[in-house]
Amino acid sequence: MIKDDRANIHRRPELGMEVFETASFVARRLEELGAEVHRNVGVTGVVGMLRGYADGPVVALRADMDALPIQEDTGLPFSSEVPGVMHACGHDVHTAVLLGAARILSALREEWRGTVKLVFQPAEECAPSGGALAMIEDGVLSSPQVQAMLALHVWPDLPTGSVGLREGPIMGASDRVDLVVRGRSAHGSAPDQGVDAIVIAAQVISALQTLISRSISPSELAVLTFGAINGGNRYNVLADQVRLEGTLRTVNPDLQEKLPHKIRAISSGVASAMGGSCEVLYSRGYPPTINDPGVVRVLRGTVVDLLGSEGLVLVDSPSLGGEDFSFFASQVPSSFLWLGCRPKDVAPEDFPPLHNPGFAPEEDCMPIGAALMAQGAMDLLEALESEGGLTSGR
């Protein structure tokens, strides 16, 4: 059934908060299991609650439901039926996996005590706010209060049958950086009569590239990227305005706080020295996703129990990709896992990455993900009831 669920969701991808069809599908599946279902949590989110044989701790499992504005090119028999929209980040898999975990937990209710909240979230791809905050504001972490939380993401760098885990930061903060460089128009034949915003913008970009290499320790992870530049109206007229659009990625909250001030100082200083000005429009996005050590210790045991020691990959370095599960992880002890989804006989460089029109996770990863989520929830419930709680591990 897990593959059928994934195919149904994949055919009808939806964007952002407008995951109406997907949310209805999820709610129906949860109702079939006898879960207590709450719709329209955080606009279009769905929450299912399963209770074990007795009262106890509360653990939440989360999956994201939204797709991306990308034209699919996978060749799958259940390819997207919506032009220009596809599940290029695996959220269809995440949703099907969590439904699979719900079926396992429902069948084993007599073997665990406590409550498991099944959180199906919209708008993960909608930085800087995302859908997690809306669900938190609607009380998803309370009534009853969530004590630990778990989520996973399909990860094409890892082969199917493996799971990546890491204590501390595992995903980066994703902030938006927009610059507006202003000069003064003049005829292209007389540049001395104006201030060329394009030339200023070029120098600002070059200067900002030293921000990472010369302003922070080489041991820190950070990257500043400008992905769009727009300015000018005619080939023979000096541009009076150029807009740069970019992103700053960090994993250290202190750097996330410090670097915007440096961006403003460098940009304004360069532009002023060249006779122009630069306005910095900085939007704080998702914070870093930081895994709780106690939760990770429990889940390391879960992974080894299910997949053996060879299935556990201890991640050395976080990804600088953003993830709004970070908002949940900042509220309750949590862990974010990477679920291997690449066929073992395919090299990483030959497999389409996330956000690629050809991205198609190997379906064999889905039963693994469902078992991992279900067993992880039960192990966390047991740990929360133990004398040492999450700090004791397993």
C-alpha positions in Angstrom: 0.0 0.0 0.0 2.9 2.4 0.7 3.9 2.4 -3.0 0.3 3.0 -4.1 0.0 5.9 -1.6 3.2 7.4 -3.0 2.0 7.0 -6.6 -1.3 8.7 -5.9 0.4 11.6 -4.2 3.0 11.9 -6.8 0.5 12.1 -9.7 -1.3 15.1 -8.1 1.5 17.4 -6.7 0.5 20.7 -5.0 2.4 23.7 -4.0 2.9 25.6 -0.7 -0.2 25.9 1.5 -2.5 24.7 -1.3 -2.1 21.0 -0.6 -5.9 20.5 -0.4 -6.1 17.2 -2.3 -3.0 15.7 -0.6 -4.3 16.7 2.8 -7.7 15.1 2.1 -6.0 11.9 1.0 -3.9 11.8 4.1 -6.9 12.5 6.4 -8.9 9.7 4.8 -6.1 7.2 5.2 -5.7 8.1 8.9 -9.4 7.8 9.5 -9.3 4.3 8.0 -6.8 3.4 10.8 -9.1 4.8 13.5 -6.8 7.7 14.3 -8.1 10.9 15.8 -7.8 13.3 12.9 -7.5 17.1 12.9 -7.7 18.9 9.6 -6.7 22.5 8.7 -4.0 22.7 11.3 -1.6 25.5 10.2 -4.0 26.3 7.2 -3.9 22.9 5.4 -1.9 20.7 7.7 -3.3 17.4 9.0 -2.6 15.8 12.4 -3.5 12.3 13.3 -3.2 11.0 16.9 -2.7 7.3 17.8 -2.8 6.2 21.4 -1.2 3.0 22.7 -2.6 0.6 25.2 -2.2 3.1 28.1 -1.4 6.7 28.8 2.3 7.8 28.6 4.7 10.2 26.9 4.0 12.0 23.6 6.1 11.7 20.5 5.5 13.4 17.2 6.5 12.2 13.7 6.5 14.7 10.8 6.2 14.6 7.0 6.0 17.4 4.5 3.5 17.3 1.7 4.2 20.1 -0.8 5.8 19.9 -4.2 8.0 22.2 -6.4 7.3 24.3 -9.5 9.4 22.0 -11.7 8.4 20.2 -14.9 8.9 16.5 -14.3 11.3 14.4 -16.4 11.5 11.1 -14.6 9.6 8.8 -17.0 7.7 7.2 -14.1 4.4 5.5 -15.0 2.8 7.7 -12.3 4.4 11.0 -13.4 2.9 14.3 -12.4 -0.4 15.1 -14.1 0.0 18.8 -13.2 2.1 20.8 -15.8 5.1 22.5 -14.3 4.7 20.9 -10.8 6.4 17.8 -9.4 7.6 16.2 -6.2 11.3 16.9 -6.9 12.3 16.9 -3.2 10.7 13.6 -2.2 7.9 14.9 -0.1 5.5 12.4 -1.7 7.8 9.7 -0.3 7.9 11.3 3.1 4.1 11.5 3.3 3.7 7.8 2.1 6.4 6.7 4.6 4.6 8.4 7.5 1.3 6.8 6.5 3.1 3.5 6.4 4.5 4.2 9.9 1.0 5.0 11.1 -0.2 1.6 9.8 2.6 -0.2 11.7 1.9 1.8 14.9 -1.8 1.1 14.7 -1.3 -2.6 14.3 1.0 -2.7 17.3 -1.0 -0.5 19.7 -1.0 -3.2 22.3 2.8 -3.1 22.4 3.4 0.6 23.2 2.1 3.1 25.7 1.7 6.8 25.1 0.6 9.0 22.2 2.1 9.4 18.7 1.2 12.6 16.8 1.4 12.2 13.0 2.1 15.6 11.7 1.6 16.2 7.9 2.8 19.7 7.1 2.3 22.0 4.1 4.7 24.6 2.6 8.1 23.3 3.6 9.4 24.8 0.4 8.1 28.2 1.2 11.0 29.9 2.9 11.4 32.2 4.8 8.3 31.3 6.8 7.4 27.8 5.8 4.5 25.7 7.1 6.0 24.5 10.4 5.5 27.9 12.1 1.8 28.0 11.2 1.2 24.5 12.6 3.1 25.4 15.8 1.0 28.6 16.1 -2.1 26.4 15.8 -0.9 24.3 18.8 0.4 21.2 17.1 3.1 20.7 19.8 0.6 21.0 22.7 -2.6 19.4 23.9 -1.0 17.0 24.6 2.5 18.4 24.9 5.0 16.8 22.5 8.2 15.6 24.3 10.3 14.4 21.4 10.0 14.6 17.6 11.3 12.8 14.5 11.4 13.5 10.8 13.4 12.2 7.8 14.3 13.2 4.3 15.2 11.0 1.4 18.9 11.5 0.7 20.3 10.6 -2.8 23.9 10.9 -1.5 23.2 7.7 0.5 22.4 4.3 -0.9 19.1 2.6 -0.1 19.4 0.6 3.1 21.4 3.3 4.9 20.4 6.1 7.3 22.4 9.2 8.1 22.4 10.6 11.6 24.3 13.3 13.4 24.2 15.0 16.8 24.0 18.8 16.6 23.5 20.7 13.4 22.5 18.6 10.4 20.9 21.2 8.1 21.7 24.8 7.6 20.0 28.2 8.2 18.7 29.6 4.9 18.4 33.4 4.9 17.5 35.6 2.0 19.8 38.4 0.9 18.6 41.0 -1.6 20.7 44.0 -2.5 19.5 47.1 -4.4 22.5 49.0 -5.9 21.7 52.5 -7.0 23.7 54.8 -9.3 22.8 57.5 -11.8 21.9 57.0 -15.5 23.9 58.6 -18.3 24.6 57.9 -22.0 26.9 54.9 -22.5 29.2 57.2 -24.5 29.7 59.5 -21.5 30.0 57.3 -18.4 31.7 60.1 -16.5 28.4 61.9 -16.4 26.7 59.1 -14.4 27.3 56.4 -11.8 27.2 52.9 -13.3 25.2 50.7 -11.0 26.2 47.6 -13.0 29.9 48.2 -12.3 29.2 48.9 -8.6 27.2 45.7 -8.4 30.1 43.7 -9.9 32.5 45.1 -7.3 30.0 44.5 -4.5 29.7 40.8 -5.5 33.5 40.5 -5.6 33.9 42.1 -2.2 31.2 39.9 -0.6 33.0 36.8 -1.8 35.7 37.6 0.8 33.0 37.6 3.6 33.3 33.8 4.0 36.9 33.4 3.2 38.3 36.2 5.3 35.7 37.0 8.0 35.0 33.7 9.6 37.1 30.7 10.8 38.0 28.1 8.1 36.4 25.5 10.5 33.0 27.1 10.2 30.5 26.1 7.5 28.9 29.0 5.6 28.2 30.0 2.0 26.9 33.2 0.3 25.4 32.8 -3.2 23.8 35.2 -5.5 21.5 33.4 -8.0 20.0 36.4 -9.8 21.1 39.8 -11.0 18.8 42.2 -12.8 19.5 45.8 -13.9 19.6 48.2 -16.8 17.1 48.9 -19.6 19.1 49.6 -22.7 22.5 48.6 -24.1 23.8 52.2 -24.4 22.5 53.6 -21.1 24.3 53.4 -17.7 22.0 51.4 -15.4 20.8 53.5 -12.4 19.7 50.4 -10.4 20.7 46.8 -10.1 19.0 44.2 -7.9 20.9 41.2 -6.6 19.1 38.2 -5.1 20.9 35.6 -3.0 21.0 33.4 0.0 23.3 33.1 3.0 23.6 29.6 4.6 25.1 28.9 8.0 24.9 26.3 10.7 26.2 28.4 13.6 23.5 30.6 15.1 26.1 33.1 16.2 27.2 33.5 12.5 23.6 33.8 11.4 23.4 36.8 13.7 26.8 38.3 12.9 27.1 38.1 9.1 24.2 40.3 8.0 25.9 43.3 9.7 29.1 42.6 7.8 27.1 42.2 4.5 25.6 45.7 5.1 29.0 47.2 5.9 30.8 45.8 2.9 28.0 46.5 0.4 27.4 50.1 1.6 31.1 50.8 1.8 31.9 49.6 -1.7 28.9 51.4 -3.3 29.6 54.6 -1.4 33.2 54.6 -2.5 32.1 54.4 -6.1 29.6 57.2 -5.8 26.5 55.1 -5.4 24.5 53.5 -2.7 23.4 50.0 -1.7 20.3 49.0 0.2 20.4 45.5 1.9 17.1 43.7 2.3 17.8 40.8 4.6 15.2 38.2 5.5 15.8 35.7 8.3 14.7 32.3 7.0 14.8 28.9 8.5 17.2 28.5 11.4 19.7 25.6 11.5 18.2 22.2 12.2 19.9 21.0 15.3 19.5 17.4 16.4 19.2 16.7 20.2 22.0 14.4 21.4 19.6 12.3 23.6 17.2 11.7 20.7 20.0 10.8 18.4 21.4 8.3 20.8 18.1 6.5 21.0 17.7 6.5 17.2 21.2 5.2 16.6 20.0 2.1 18.4 16.8 2.0 16.3 18.8 2.1 13.1 21.2 -0.6 14.1 18.4 -2.8 15.3 16.6 -2.5 11.9 19.5 -2.3 9.5 22.6 -3.5 11.3 25.6 -1.4 12.1 26.4 -1.2 8.3 23.2 0.7 7.8 24.1 3.5 10.2 26.0 6.4 8.6 27.4 8.9 11.1 27.3 12.2 9.2 30.6 14.2 9.5 29.3 17.5 8.2 25.9 19.1 8.0 24.2 20.0 4.7 23.7 23.7 4.1 20.3 23.0 2.6 17.5 24.6 4.6 14.7 22.7 6.4 11.8 24.2 8.3 11.7 21.1 10.6 14.2 23.4 12.4 11.3 25.3 13.9 10.0 22.1 15.6 13.5 21.1 16.7 14.0 24.5 18.4 10.9 23.8 20.5 11.2 20.1 21.5 14.1 17.6 21.5 14.2 16.3 18.0 16.1 14.4 15.3 16.2 14.8 11.6 17.4 11.7 9.6 18.7 11.2 6.1 17.1 8.2 4.4 19.2 6.6 1.7 17.3 6.4 -1.6 19.9 5.8 -4.3 20.2 2.3 -5.9 23.4 0.7 -4.7 24.6 0.1 -8.2 24.3 3.8 -9.2 27.1 6.2 -8.4 26.1 9.4 -6.6 27.2 11.6 -9.6 25.0 9.6 -11.9 21.8 9.9 -9.8 19.6 13.0 -10.1 19.9 15.2 -7.0 17.1 16.8 -5.0 15.2 19.6 -6.9 16.1 18.0 -10.2 13.4 17.3 -12.9 14.6 13.7 -13.0 14.7 13.0 -9.2 13.1 9.6 -8.5 14.0 7.9 -5.2 14.3 4.2 -5.2 11.0 2.9 -3.9 12.7 0.2 -1.8 13.6 3.0 0.7 10.0 3.5 1.7 9.3 0.4 3.8 12.6 1.1 5.5 11.6 4.6 6.3 8.2 3.5 7.6 9.7 0.9 9.9 12.3 3.4 11.0 9.7 6.0 11.9 7.4 3.5 13.7 10.2 1.8 15.7 11.8 5.2 16.4 8.6 6.4 17.9 8.2 3.4 20.1 11.9 3.6 21.2 11.5 7.2 22.0 8.4 6.6 24.0 10.2 3.9 26.0 13.2 6.1 26.6 11.0 9.0 27.8 9.5 6.6 30.4 12.9 5.3 31.6 14.6 6.7 34.7 17.2 8.8 32.8 14.8 9.9 30.0 16.4 10.7 26.7 19.7 11.4 28.4 20.2 7.8 29.1 20.1 6.6 25.5 19.4 2.9 25.1 
